[in-house]
Each structure stands twice: as structure tokens, then as C-alpha cells.
């Protein structure tokens, strides 16, 4: 009886180790952000996207710039970005400032 209990405990520990913390979808996130400027002026209402560089498996991180051009990345709705190499894209739709102002 004692031996079976130990086998169960050891099996449980091994299974837990194989699954890892948080499952296959979990990656630690780190605070990340910056400022977007164009010709020395802050760019507001721009979308900043960090997508995985070739050969890296990191989730997409995105943000929207504020009035000062500042942004803080979010991944899957959580603050931060995973460690890794990224390709950074900044995009802004022409007229986005006017649309945002009229929606307020």
C-alpha cells in the first residue's frame, strides 16, 4: 500500500512537471513601451504592433499611442510583452484624430 502511494505521488509530480506552469499558452510578460515621433512631433492615435521575427515564437504585442505619442504594449489583453525578437510596425489611419475627436 505504501509503495502504491509513492508511485501515485511520483506520477503526479512528473505529469505536473510535463505540463508546466500555466499550460502551453503561458509566457512571462515584461513591461514594455516607448514613444512614437515623426519629424520631432509625437504621433497620437497610432497603432504599434510587435510581431515575432523569423524563427521566434512570441505572441503579438500591440498598443495605441496617446496624445504624447507614448504607448505601453499589451499581449492577449495583459500588460507587457514576451521576451524575444520582434518586427515593429507603426501605422496610423489618416483622419484618425478627427474621427477620435468626433466620437468623444
TASULVEN-V91726 format. One record per backbone hydrogen bond with DSSP energy under -0.5 kcal/mol. NH is the residue of the N-H (numbers start at 1). CO is the residue of the C=O. E is the energy in kcal/mol with one decimal. If there is no record, write none. Layout:
BEGIN
nh = {NH,NH}
co = {CO,CO}
e = {E,E}
END
This chain:
BEGIN
nh = {5,6,7,8,9,10,11,12,13,14,15,16,17,18,19,20,23,26,30,34,36,37,38,41,43,44,45,47,48,48,49,49,50,51,51,53,56,58,61,62,63,65,66,69,71,73,74,75,78,80,81,87,88,89,91,96,99,100,101,102,103,104}
co = {1,2,3,4,5,6,7,8,9,10,11,12,13,14,15,16,20,23,81,71,69,35,41,38,36,42,65,91,46,63,47,89,61,49,87,85,53,56,50,74,48,46,70,66,34,32,62,78,75,73,30,51,86,49,47,93,95,96,97,98,99,100}
e = {-1.7,-1.8,-2.1,-2.2,-2.4,-2.9,-2.6,-2.5,-2.3,-2.4,-2.4,-2.4,-2.3,-2.1,-1.8,-1.8,-0.7,-1.1,-2.8,-1.7,-2.6,-0.5,-2.8,-1.6,-2.5,-0.7,-1.4,-3.2,-0.5,-2.7,-0.5,-3.0,-3.3,-0.6,-2.5,-2.5,-2.2,-0.7,-2.1,-2.5,-1.7,-2.4,-2.1,-2.0,-2.3,-2.6,-2.0,-3.1,-2.4,-3.0,-2.3,-3.0,-0.5,-2.6,-2.5,-2.1,-2.1,-2.3,-2.1,-2.3,-1.4,-0.9}
END
